[in-house]
Structure formats: structure tokens, C-alpha cells
Amino acid sequence: MTETPRPSPVILLVVTEANRELLDDEFSSRYARDYDVRIVTDVLTVTDYAASVIADGQPIALIGVDFELEINAVDVLDVLRNVSPSSRRIVLTPFGSFQRSLDELRPALAVGRLDTYLLIPQGPRDEEFHTAIAEYLSEWATTTSTPEIAGVRIVDDGNQPAVAGIRDFLDRMAVPWTRYRPDSPVGEELIAEAGEGAELPIVKAFAWPALAAANEHLVASSFYGSPSELGDDYVADLVVIGSGPAGLAAAVYGASEGLQTVVFESEAVGGQAGTSSMIRNYLGFPRGISGMRLAFRARLQATRFGARIFTGRPVQGLTVGDLHDVTHEDGVIQARAVLIACGVSYRRLGVSALEELVGLGVHYGAATSVAREMEGREVFVVGGGNSAGQAAIHLARFARRVTIVVRRQSLEETMSAYLVNEIATHRSIRVRTGSRIVDGGGEGRLEWIDLEADSVERVPVDGLFLLLGAEPGCDWLPDEVARDENGFILTGRDVPREMWVDGLPPAPLETTVPGIFAAGDIRSGSMKRVASASGEGAGAVSLVHAHLAPAPD
């Protein structure tokens, strides 16, 4: 029996008659193989037309609206956003209208009413235009559509909380996956391979044996091999602990400058930043970039220069010496220098009933892989930082309504202005300030929560995403590495004067132990931003070189 092909996603162009032929040719010549390019010139009927496309089972990947329509182009996008909130939204501007369009489009872009505006190509081979289109289609496919290749295969019956973590890890590593029921042909095949009585979930990745009773840690530790492959006598020039922006930047610069560089990561490459659905204020990416994409590109850079990255490998201890011993679950690796860039973890909510439902409607972090399942549902996001804002905007592409819960009286106290402004203009997002969650529950999965403000209110909910701020994750550090009262690592002149050596402070990113450095969110006084963490990670490498340089005669 031949499987019915999945309907192609749609590129919907709302254009004037004057630009119809040009734009039809521009898009069809490039994208018609994989996308159904639809052209609409009657703007008054486009809303019904878009709704009918979706009703026929075709998702709309991208909407492009001609700036020269008789009706305001941004208003058209606003209406179509309500019909297809997951679509990427672009205004197409003719060259002659570009200067006039700036006053109107820039403010709309700043508050998220569109993703970008692009000049309509004036001739062949406008690769800048098509680079932008391809990036948006790629982001849409990554965060919205279901992969059409099997990739990693997961067998579960919907009752295993560990599956949410496994899927999130695979998404963050840009690895496609497909779920199967145990009674499906693939499910039965993998259960037989795993052995009689094998516990769900079962994960089959690449040529590896089927992994029974899988969880995020077991799957993560299967990637990239084991540190034991390096050999008992291996000594790293630089061991980087953590692979967020700081750790990845250090890996790229360290490996590219000839240092034997090894990276340990307890989860997926990218750290907390890797879970961000869209980072819009990172230098050099005017159209924004998802945390997963940023981490994926940095990971490729680091490994191409020779850095070894081991995921699912939390560091368990550090022994200070002429060579520092870094202890992990497979043994010990020696390092001439160590960079601690393990970042922070989200604080726990502290409501036991909800902790029992983690993976069953309750999620710590953005859990972008789960967002697709929130279509038409009621979702709550707890947290007031940038990660919470980005998660809410992404979830609003799918959910009927997203509610941000924050204890403070306003988002402006902790969130970047561009996110606050976009949230304020989004019809599907509301904000409940001065509130906290005190209870929750459901039969087998999350169904309700109790919100406390002036009084306690019980509300139905389908998904709860907790992004509650930062806790340092470095309890395994020895006492020689000094930390502040909150557990963040002290470096440079933040180190108390009585701990200076010969009256001199440590180098700017150096800890109280020579040759051990800290960068990114784990460092006391850091800015807690992607760009600053990347800069610190890169800057730490020059300090490592200085530490490793032979002493002058």
C-alpha cells in the first residue's frame, strides 16, 4: 500500500497586479519543488482564502505581503496572523517605495508585527533576498513542521514523562525524530530488538542498539562517544565545562588556536540559550536566530577545528593541581587549564504536585519540541526574563492563549524592551503580574493550576512552562574556587583582596585558582546575555594562552 504524500506547505503571496508576475516567477522558480506557491491579488478575500488552505490540511509556512497594496500591508499581516499564527511574515517592498516604507515598517518590526521587510528583487540572482527567505523557511520547518524523515525513532505509548526530555534534546541537537506506538510495525520491530520485556520508551538512533528505558541523559551520552576514547594518558590543554555561548566560544577559539580542547556538557549543546526560539538582539543577525541554530553553527565550528564535545556528561568534581583533574562519570581527564562555563539552571517551582507532572504537561525551560502540541490549547509561562518572553511568543504561534505569570508588578523590570513591546501587541498573550502558582494537578497529566494574587483562583491549563531564573550549578567545585553568597564564581577583582596572590588580583576571568577560569552566567557579576557570554568565552582563551606560556628565563 502506497503511503499518501503529505500536503506541501504553502507560501502565500498577497500582491498587487503590477508585481504579480515578477513575484510569482521569483518564488516559483526557487521554491515550487518543496512548497505550494499561492498568489492572491484580491486582498479583501485573502483571510477566507488562507483559512480554506489551512482547512484543507496545508500549513502556511510563509506569508509575503506587497507594501503597495491599497490596504496597509502590516494590517493585512495582523489579520493573517490570527488565521495562521505559526507563519513567518514578510513585507515585500518595491525599490521605488523603500524609503517611504521605512517610517511605517520599522516601528511595526520593533513590536513583532512582522518578521522582516525585503526589497523585491530587481533582477536575477538576488541571493541576499533568497538567503532571507530560506532562513525563514528553515526556521519555520525546524520549529513548526514535523520532520518527514525517520531520523531517531522513539517508541512510547504516551505515558512516559522521559519522552519530553528526549525530544527536547534531539530538537536542540538538530536531529530529526519520529514517535511510534508500541503496536505499530516499527514499534514492534524495535521492541523485539530491545528484547522481551523491554521498558518503554525505546530509542533507536543511527546504527546503535535499541536503547530501552531511555531518558534524556542516556540518549545524550550516546552522542559523540565517550571521553574514555581519548586514552588514559591524554592531557587536554583546555577543558571547557558547559557548552552554552561562553563554552562554545571558548571551544571555537581554543581549538582554532591550536589548544587540545575538550568540552563536557551535561545536556544538549547550547545551554539555556539553545532553548530560545528566537534571539533578535544578537550582533550580526538582523533577522534574528534561534538558540538551536546558533548552537548548531557554533558546534560545527568548534568540531571542525578539532574540539571534542561530549554530551550527557556532567562533571562531578575538580581536583586542583599542576594538572587539574576533571572527574566525570566515565573517569578522570587531566587538563592544563579549565574554563567553567556550566551556566545556570532554572529554579524549581517548589510545588510537589506539579513536580510529579514534569514531562506530562509541566516543563522546565522552553521545551520547543512540545510547542507544536499546544495548538489551540491554554498555556501558562512562569517567569519574567528574556527566556520567558521568547518562550511565550513562540508558544503563541500554536496555543489559543498564552498567559505569562510573574511575581513582579511589571515585565519591564526584568525583560528587554523589544520583547515587552512585542508581547504588548500580541492578541494571544496576556500578562498576570503580582501572581504566583501555588498548586496544580490532573489525572495522569496537567489539567489545572491554582493562581494566587489577592486570592486563589483555579484555572484550566494544558501546558505549563517554567522559566524561573537562575541557580548556579557548580556544587561540585572544590573550596579552593571561591564563590559569592549566591554560589556564583568570583573572578578577577571581585575576588576578596585577602585572597589575592602577592597583592595582585587574578586575571579578569580567572578564579582564585591559577589556570581555572569562569565565563558566562556562572560568573559572579556577569550580564546574563548571549553576546556577553560569547565574548567572555572567547576572551578567556587569551588568558589560557598566557597561563600556559612558559615563564621567562
C-alpha positions as CSV (number, residue, x, y, z in Angstrom):
1,M,0.0,0.0,0.0
2,T,1.4,3.4,-1.0
3,E,1.5,6.0,1.7
4,T,-0.4,9.1,0.8
5,P,2.0,12.0,0.4
6,R,1.8,14.8,2.9
7,P,0.4,18.1,1.5
8,S,3.1,20.6,0.7
9,P,3.3,23.6,2.9
10,V,2.2,26.9,1.3
11,I,4.0,30.1,0.5
12,L,1.2,32.7,0.4
13,L,1.9,35.9,-1.5
14,V,-0.6,38.8,-1.3
15,V,0.5,41.1,-4.1
16,T,-0.6,43.9,-6.5
17,E,-1.3,43.1,-10.1
18,A,1.8,45.2,-11.0
19,N,4.1,42.9,-9.1
20,R,2.3,39.6,-9.5
21,E,4.2,38.2,-12.5
22,L,7.6,39.2,-11.0
23,L,7.0,37.7,-7.6
24,D,5.3,34.6,-9.0
25,D,8.4,33.9,-11.1
26,E,10.8,34.7,-8.3
27,F,9.2,32.4,-5.8
28,S,8.1,29.6,-8.1
29,S,11.5,29.3,-9.8
30,R,13.2,28.7,-6.4
31,Y,10.6,27.0,-4.1
32,A,7.9,25.3,-6.2
33,R,9.5,21.8,-5.7
34,D,9.0,21.8,-2.0
35,Y,6.3,24.5,-1.4
36,D,2.9,25.2,-2.9
37,V,3.3,28.9,-4.0
38,R,-0.1,30.6,-4.0
39,I,-0.6,34.1,-5.4
40,V,-3.6,36.3,-4.2
41,T,-4.3,39.8,-5.6
42,D,-7.8,40.3,-4.0
43,V,-6.8,41.4,-0.5
44,L,-10.5,41.5,0.6
45,T,-10.8,37.8,0.3
46,V,-7.3,36.7,1.4
47,T,-8.4,35.9,5.0
48,D,-11.0,33.4,3.9
49,Y,-8.6,32.1,1.3
50,A,-5.9,31.5,3.9
51,A,-8.4,29.8,6.2
52,S,-9.5,27.5,3.4
53,V,-5.9,26.5,2.7
54,I,-5.4,25.5,6.3
55,A,-8.7,23.7,6.4
56,D,-7.5,21.6,3.5
57,G,-4.6,20.4,5.6
58,Q,-1.9,22.6,4.2
59,P,0.1,24.7,6.7
60,I,1.2,28.1,5.6
61,A,4.9,28.4,6.1
62,L,5.4,32.0,4.9
63,I,3.2,35.0,4.1
64,G,4.6,37.7,1.9
65,V,2.6,40.9,1.5
66,D,3.2,43.6,-1.1
67,F,3.8,47.0,0.5
68,E,2.0,48.7,-2.3
69,L,-1.4,47.1,-1.6
70,E,-4.3,49.6,-1.3
71,I,-4.7,48.3,2.3
72,N,-1.9,48.8,4.8
73,A,0.4,45.8,4.4
74,V,1.1,45.4,8.1
75,D,-2.6,45.4,8.9
76,V,-3.0,42.6,6.4
77,L,-0.3,40.6,8.2
78,D,-2.1,41.3,11.5
79,V,-5.3,39.7,10.2
80,L,-3.5,36.8,8.6
81,R,-1.5,36.2,11.9
82,N,-4.8,35.4,13.5
83,V,-5.6,32.8,10.8
84,S,-2.1,31.2,10.7
85,P,0.0,32.3,13.8
86,S,2.9,30.0,13.0
87,S,3.6,31.5,9.6
88,R,6.6,33.7,9.0
89,R,5.5,37.2,8.0
90,I,7.3,39.4,5.5
91,V,6.5,42.7,3.7
92,L,7.8,42.8,0.2
93,T,8.8,46.3,-0.8
94,P,9.4,47.6,-4.4
95,F,12.6,49.6,-4.8
96,G,10.7,52.8,-5.5
97,S,8.8,52.6,-2.3
98,F,11.6,51.5,0.0
99,Q,12.4,54.9,1.5
100,R,8.8,55.7,2.1
101,S,8.2,52.3,3.7
102,L,10.8,52.7,6.4
103,D,8.8,55.0,8.7
104,E,5.9,52.6,8.7
105,L,7.7,49.2,8.8
106,R,10.4,49.9,11.3
107,P,8.0,50.5,14.3
108,A,5.9,47.5,13.3
109,L,9.0,45.3,13.1
110,A,10.1,46.5,16.5
111,V,7.0,45.2,18.2
112,G,6.8,41.9,16.2
113,R,4.0,42.7,13.8
114,L,6.2,41.3,11.0
115,D,9.4,39.3,10.9
116,T,11.2,41.4,8.3
117,Y,10.8,43.6,5.2
118,L,12.7,42.8,2.0
119,L,13.3,44.6,-1.3
120,I,11.6,42.9,-4.2
121,P,14.4,41.6,-6.4
122,Q,15.2,43.9,-9.4
123,G,16.9,41.2,-11.4
124,P,18.2,37.6,-11.4
125,R,20.4,36.1,-8.7
126,D,19.3,38.3,-5.8
127,E,20.9,35.9,-3.3
128,E,20.6,38.2,-0.3
129,F,16.8,38.2,-0.8
130,H,16.7,34.4,-1.1
131,T,19.0,33.9,1.8
132,A,16.5,35.7,4.0
133,I,13.6,33.7,2.6
134,A,15.5,30.4,3.0
135,E,16.3,31.3,6.6
136,Y,12.7,31.9,7.5
137,L,11.5,28.8,5.8
138,S,14.2,26.8,7.6
139,E,13.2,28.3,11.0
140,W,9.5,27.5,10.3
141,A,10.3,23.9,9.3
142,T,12.5,23.5,12.4
143,T,10.1,24.8,15.0
144,T,6.7,24.1,13.4
145,S,6.6,21.2,10.9
146,T,7.0,17.5,11.6
147,P,10.2,16.0,10.1
148,E,9.5,13.9,7.0
149,I,12.4,11.6,7.6
150,A,12.5,9.0,10.3
151,G,15.8,10.1,11.9
152,V,15.9,8.9,15.5
153,R,12.9,6.6,16.3
154,I,11.1,6.7,19.6
155,V,8.7,4.1,20.8
156,D,6.3,5.1,23.6
157,D,2.6,4.9,24.5
158,G,2.2,8.5,25.7
159,N,2.6,7.8,29.3
160,Q,6.4,8.1,29.7
161,P,7.5,11.5,31.1
162,A,11.1,10.9,29.9
163,V,10.0,11.3,26.2
164,A,9.6,15.1,26.6
165,G,13.2,15.4,27.6
166,I,14.4,13.1,24.9
167,R,12.5,15.0,22.2
168,D,13.8,18.3,23.5
169,F,17.4,17.1,23.5
170,L,17.1,15.9,19.9
171,D,15.5,19.1,18.7
172,R,18.2,21.2,20.3
173,M,20.8,19.0,18.6
174,A,19.0,19.5,15.3
175,V,18.4,15.7,15.0
176,P,15.1,14.7,13.4
177,W,13.0,12.2,15.2
178,T,9.7,10.3,14.9
179,R,7.5,8.7,17.5
180,Y,5.8,5.3,17.1
181,R,3.1,3.5,19.1
182,P,4.2,0.1,20.5
183,D,1.7,-1.7,18.4
184,S,2.9,-0.1,15.1
185,P,5.1,-2.2,12.8
186,V,8.2,0.0,13.7
187,G,7.3,-0.2,17.4
188,E,7.0,-4.0,17.3
189,E,10.3,-4.2,15.4
190,L,12.2,-2.1,17.9
191,I,10.6,-3.8,20.9
192,A,11.8,-7.1,19.5
193,E,15.3,-5.7,19.0
194,A,15.4,-4.3,22.6
195,G,14.3,-7.7,24.0
196,E,11.3,-9.2,25.6
197,G,10.0,-7.2,28.5
198,A,12.0,-4.1,27.4
199,E,10.7,-1.0,29.2
200,L,9.4,2.0,27.3
201,P,10.4,4.4,25.9
202,I,12.7,2.7,23.4
203,V,15.0,4.8,21.3
204,K,16.8,3.7,18.2
205,A,19.4,6.1,16.8
206,F,21.6,5.5,13.8
207,A,23.4,2.2,13.9
208,W,23.3,1.9,17.7
209,P,21.5,-0.8,19.5
210,A,17.9,0.0,20.6
211,L,18.0,1.7,24.0
212,A,15.3,0.6,26.4
213,A,14.0,2.6,29.4
214,A,15.6,5.6,27.7
215,N,15.8,9.1,29.2
216,E,17.4,12.3,28.1
217,H,20.7,11.6,29.9
218,L,21.1,8.1,28.3
219,V,20.4,9.4,24.8
220,A,22.7,12.4,25.3
221,S,25.5,10.3,26.5
222,S,25.2,8.1,23.4
223,F,26.2,11.1,21.1
224,Y,29.9,11.7,20.2
225,G,31.2,8.7,22.1
226,S,32.9,8.5,25.5
227,P,35.8,10.5,26.9
228,S,37.5,7.2,27.6
229,E,38.2,7.1,23.9
230,L,40.8,9.8,24.4
231,G,43.1,7.3,26.3
232,D,44.4,7.1,29.9
233,D,47.4,9.3,29.2
234,Y,45.5,12.1,27.4
235,V,46.1,15.6,28.8
236,A,43.9,18.4,27.5
237,D,45.3,21.9,27.1
238,L,41.8,23.2,27.9
239,V,38.8,21.5,29.4
240,V,35.6,23.5,29.0
241,I,32.8,22.7,31.3
242,G,29.5,23.6,29.7
243,S,28.5,24.3,26.0
244,G,26.4,27.4,26.2
245,P,27.5,30.5,24.3
246,A,30.5,31.0,26.6
247,G,31.7,27.4,26.4
248,L,31.2,27.2,22.6
249,A,33.0,30.4,22.0
250,A,35.9,29.1,24.1
251,A,35.9,25.8,22.2
252,V,36.0,27.6,18.8
253,Y,38.8,30.0,19.8
254,G,40.7,27.4,21.8
255,A,40.7,24.7,19.1
256,S,41.3,27.2,16.3
257,E,44.4,28.4,18.1
258,G,45.9,25.0,18.5
259,L,44.8,24.1,22.0
260,Q,43.8,20.5,22.6
261,T,40.2,21.4,23.7
262,V,37.6,19.1,25.3
263,V,34.1,20.2,26.2
264,F,31.8,18.4,28.7
265,E,28.1,19.1,28.5
266,S,25.5,17.6,30.9
267,E,22.6,18.0,28.4
268,A,22.3,19.3,24.9
269,V,24.8,21.7,23.2
270,G,23.7,25.3,23.6
271,G,22.8,25.6,27.2
272,Q,19.8,27.7,28.2
273,A,20.4,29.9,25.2
274,G,19.9,26.9,23.0
275,T,16.3,26.6,24.1
276,S,15.4,30.2,22.9
277,S,13.0,30.1,20.0
278,M,14.3,33.4,18.6
279,I,17.1,35.7,19.7
280,R,16.6,39.0,18.0
281,N,19.3,41.2,19.6
282,Y,22.4,39.1,18.9
283,L,25.0,41.1,16.9
284,G,25.2,40.2,13.2
285,F,21.8,38.5,12.9
286,P,19.4,41.3,11.9
287,R,16.6,38.9,11.2
288,G,17.2,37.0,14.5
289,I,18.4,33.5,15.0
290,S,17.0,30.7,17.2
291,G,19.2,29.4,20.0
292,M,19.3,26.0,18.5
293,R,20.6,27.4,15.2
294,L,23.2,29.5,16.9
295,A,24.4,26.5,19.0
296,F,24.4,24.2,15.9
297,R,26.6,26.6,13.9
298,A,29.0,27.1,16.8
299,R,29.2,23.3,17.4
300,L,30.1,22.8,13.8
301,Q,32.8,25.5,14.0
302,A,34.3,24.0,17.2
303,T,34.4,20.4,15.9
304,R,35.8,21.4,12.6
305,F,38.8,23.0,14.4
306,G,39.2,19.8,16.4
307,A,37.4,20.3,19.7
308,R,36.0,17.2,21.2
309,I,32.5,17.6,22.6
310,F,30.9,15.1,24.9
311,T,27.1,15.5,25.7
312,G,25.3,13.9,28.5
313,R,28.5,14.1,30.6
314,P,28.1,16.2,33.7
315,V,31.3,17.0,35.5
316,Q,31.2,15.6,39.1
317,G,34.3,17.0,40.6
318,L,37.5,19.1,40.1
319,T,40.8,18.4,41.9
320,V,43.3,21.3,41.8
321,G,46.9,20.7,40.9
322,D,49.7,21.4,38.5
323,L,47.4,19.4,36.2
324,H,43.8,19.7,37.2
325,D,41.8,16.5,37.4
326,V,38.3,16.8,36.0
327,T,36.1,13.9,37.2
328,H,33.2,12.7,35.1
329,E,31.0,9.6,35.2
330,D,33.4,7.6,33.0
331,G,36.6,8.6,34.8
332,V,39.0,11.4,35.1
333,I,40.6,13.7,32.4
334,Q,43.6,15.9,33.2
335,A,43.8,19.5,32.0
336,R,46.4,22.2,32.0
337,A,43.6,24.8,32.1
338,V,39.9,24.7,32.9
339,L,37.1,27.0,31.9
340,I,34.0,26.7,34.0
341,A,31.1,27.8,31.7
342,C,28.3,25.5,33.0
343,G,25.8,28.3,33.2
344,V,22.8,28.2,35.4
345,S,19.7,26.0,35.8
346,Y,16.1,27.1,36.2
347,R,14.9,27.4,39.8
348,R,12.4,24.8,40.8
349,L,8.8,25.9,41.4
350,G,8.6,24.1,44.7
351,V,5.1,22.7,44.3
352,S,5.3,19.0,44.8
353,A,2.1,18.2,42.9
354,L,3.5,19.9,39.8
355,E,7.0,18.4,40.1
356,E,5.3,15.0,39.8
357,L,3.9,16.1,36.4
358,V,7.2,17.2,34.8
359,G,7.1,15.8,31.3
360,L,3.3,15.4,31.4
361,G,2.3,18.9,30.8
362,V,4.8,20.6,33.1
363,H,8.1,21.6,31.5
364,Y,11.2,23.4,32.8
365,G,12.5,25.6,30.0
366,A,11.1,26.5,26.7
367,A,10.6,22.8,25.5
368,T,10.2,23.9,21.9
369,S,9.6,20.4,20.8
370,V,6.3,20.4,22.9
371,A,5.1,23.7,21.5
372,R,3.7,22.1,18.4
373,E,1.4,20.0,20.6
374,M,-0.1,23.1,22.2
375,E,-2.1,24.1,19.1
376,G,-5.5,25.5,20.2
377,R,-4.7,25.0,23.9
378,E,-4.3,27.0,27.1
379,V,-0.7,27.6,28.1
380,F,1.0,29.3,31.0
381,V,4.6,30.6,31.2
382,V,6.1,31.4,34.5
383,G,9.0,33.9,34.6
384,G,9.9,37.4,33.8
385,G,13.2,37.2,32.0
386,N,14.0,37.2,28.3
387,S,13.8,33.4,28.1
388,A,10.3,33.5,29.4
389,G,9.3,36.3,26.9
390,Q,10.8,34.4,24.0
391,A,9.0,31.2,25.0
392,A,5.7,33.0,25.3
393,I,6.0,34.5,21.8
394,H,6.9,31.1,20.3
395,L,4.1,29.3,22.1
396,A,1.6,31.9,20.9
397,R,2.2,30.6,17.4
398,F,0.3,27.5,18.4
399,A,-1.7,28.0,21.6
400,R,-5.1,29.5,21.8
401,R,-3.9,31.7,24.6
402,V,-0.6,32.2,26.5
403,T,-0.5,33.7,30.0
404,I,2.7,34.9,31.4
405,V,2.7,34.7,35.3
406,V,5.2,36.9,37.1
407,R,5.6,37.9,40.7
408,R,6.8,41.4,40.0
409,Q,4.4,44.2,39.1
410,S,5.7,44.6,35.5
411,L,7.8,42.8,32.9
412,E,9.8,46.0,32.3
413,E,11.9,45.3,35.4
414,T,13.5,42.1,34.1
415,M,12.8,41.8,30.4
416,S,14.3,43.5,27.3
417,A,12.2,46.3,25.9
418,Y,11.8,44.7,22.4
419,L,10.2,41.6,24.0
420,V,7.9,43.7,26.3
421,N,6.7,45.7,23.3
422,E,6.1,42.6,21.2
423,I,4.2,40.9,24.0
424,A,2.0,44.0,24.5
425,T,0.9,43.9,20.8
426,H,0.2,40.2,20.7
427,R,-3.5,39.4,20.9
428,S,-2.9,35.9,22.2
429,I,-0.6,36.8,25.1
430,R,-1.8,38.2,28.4
431,V,0.3,39.0,31.5
432,R,-0.6,38.4,35.1
433,T,1.6,40.4,37.4
434,G,1.9,40.1,41.1
435,S,0.9,36.4,40.9
436,R,2.3,33.0,41.6
437,I,1.3,29.4,41.2
438,V,0.6,27.5,44.4
439,D,-0.9,24.2,43.3
440,G,-1.8,22.1,40.3
441,G,-2.8,18.7,39.2
442,G,-4.7,16.4,36.9
443,E,-5.4,12.8,36.1
444,G,-2.2,11.5,34.6
445,R,-1.2,14.8,33.2
446,L,-1.6,18.5,33.9
447,E,-5.2,19.8,33.8
448,W,-5.4,22.7,36.3
449,I,-3.3,25.1,38.4
450,D,-4.1,27.4,41.3
451,L,-3.0,31.0,40.9
452,E,-2.6,33.2,43.9
453,A,-2.8,37.0,43.8
454,D,-5.2,38.8,46.1
455,S,-7.0,35.4,46.3
456,V,-6.5,31.9,44.9
457,E,-8.1,31.1,41.6
458,R,-8.2,27.7,39.9
459,V,-7.8,27.8,36.1
460,P,-7.7,25.0,33.5
461,V,-4.4,24.6,31.7
462,D,-2.9,22.3,29.1
463,G,0.8,23.3,29.3
464,L,2.9,24.9,32.0
465,F,6.4,26.2,31.1
466,L,8.6,27.2,34.0
467,L,11.5,29.7,33.4
468,L,12.1,30.9,36.9
469,G,15.5,32.5,36.9
470,A,19.0,31.3,37.6
471,E,20.6,29.0,40.1
472,P,24.3,28.2,39.8
473,G,25.0,24.6,39.0
474,C,28.5,24.2,40.4
475,D,28.2,22.5,43.8
476,W,30.8,20.0,42.7
477,L,33.6,22.7,42.8
478,P,36.3,22.4,45.4
479,D,36.6,25.0,48.2
480,E,39.7,26.5,46.5
481,V,37.4,28.1,43.9
482,A,35.7,31.0,45.7
483,R,32.1,31.8,45.2
484,D,29.8,34.7,46.3
485,E,27.0,34.3,48.7
486,N,24.6,33.1,45.9
487,G,27.0,30.4,44.7
488,F,28.3,32.2,41.6
489,I,32.0,32.0,40.9
490,L,34.2,35.0,41.8
491,T,36.8,36.2,39.2
492,G,39.3,39.0,38.8
493,R,38.9,42.0,41.1
494,D,35.7,40.6,42.5
495,V,37.9,38.1,44.4
496,P,38.3,39.4,48.0
497,R,41.6,41.2,48.5
498,E,42.8,38.8,51.2
499,M,42.8,36.0,48.5
500,W,45.0,37.9,46.1
501,V,48.4,36.4,45.5
502,D,51.4,38.8,46.2
503,G,49.0,41.7,46.4
504,L,47.7,41.2,42.8
505,P,44.2,40.2,41.8
506,P,43.6,37.2,39.5
507,A,43.3,38.0,35.7
508,P,39.8,39.3,34.8
509,L,38.2,35.9,34.2
510,E,40.5,33.9,36.4
511,T,39.2,32.3,39.6
512,T,41.1,32.1,42.9
513,V,43.0,29.1,41.4
514,P,45.6,29.9,38.7
515,G,44.6,28.2,35.5
516,I,40.9,27.8,36.3
517,F,38.7,30.4,34.7
518,A,35.0,31.2,34.6
519,A,32.8,32.8,31.9
520,G,29.1,33.3,31.2
521,D,26.2,33.1,33.5
522,I,28.0,31.1,36.2
523,R,30.4,34.0,36.8
524,S,29.5,36.4,39.5
525,G,28.6,39.8,38.1
526,S,28.1,38.6,34.5
527,M,25.4,40.3,32.3
528,K,23.4,37.1,31.7
529,R,23.2,37.8,28.0
530,V,24.2,35.7,25.0
531,A,26.6,38.2,23.5
532,S,28.4,39.0,26.7
533,A,28.8,35.2,27.5
534,S,30.2,34.6,24.0
535,G,32.7,37.5,24.5
536,E,33.8,36.2,27.8
537,G,34.3,32.7,26.4
538,A,36.4,34.0,23.6
539,G,38.3,36.3,25.9
540,A,39.1,33.5,28.3
541,V,41.2,31.7,25.7
542,S,43.7,34.5,25.6
543,L,44.1,34.2,29.3
544,V,44.6,30.5,29.0
545,H,47.4,31.1,26.5
546,A,49.0,33.5,28.9
547,H,48.7,30.9,31.7
548,L,50.2,28.1,29.6
549,A,53.0,30.2,28.2
550,P,56.4,29.2,29.6
551,A,57.8,31.5,32.3
552,P,60.5,33.9,31.1
553,D,64.1,33.0,32.0
